[in-house]
């Protein structure tokens, strides 16, 4: 099993690109890693989603960085 939180730009959820990003991540996993994965979970989120989280689990990226 593979799980990951993936931080993407805010407008990815409104412009329809979030689904394409998810497909890219899934393809990358299959193409670049020699592992057998029966199940994967990728949680797509924006930097702002984690604002209320405790410091110990906040994502270290800042808004000036470029993502998918």
N, C-alpha and C positions, 0 to 999 in steps of 0.2 A: 504494500500500500504506500502511496506517495501523497503527501499533503503539503500545501503551501499557501501562504497569503501573498497575493500579487498586487502591488500598488500600481495603479494606472491613473492617467489624467482624468479629471472630473467629467469632461465632455464625452468620454468613451461610452458612458452609460446612456447618453442622450443621442449621440450620433450613430449608434448602431455598431460601433467598432469593437465593443466589449466581446461579442460573440466571436469575431474574427481573431481577437487576441487570445481568447481561450483555445481556439483551434490551433493557433500557432504554438502555444505552450504545449499542448498535447502532442503535436507533431514533433516538436523539439525533443520531448521526452523519449519518444519512440526512436527517432533518428540518431540521437547523440549518446544515448545511454544503453549499454548492453545489459539490461535487466528485464526481467519478466514482471510486468505490473498487471495485477488482476483488477485493481481499483485505484483511481486517483481522484483527489479532491483539490480543486484550486479555488480559493476564495478571492474574488476580484474586489478590490476596495480602493478608495482614494485616500490620500494622506489625511484629509479632514475627518474621515470616518473614525480614526483612532485617537482623536483629540481627547476624549474623555477616559481613555485607558490609563492604567497606572504606568509610570515611567518605565518600569521593568519590562513591559511588553509593547511599548510604543515602537513604531517603525522609525529607524534612524534617518530616513531620507527627509529632505526639506523641499519646499515647493519650487525652488529655483532649478532643481534637477529635471532632466528630461526622461520620460518613461516611454512606454509604448504609445 
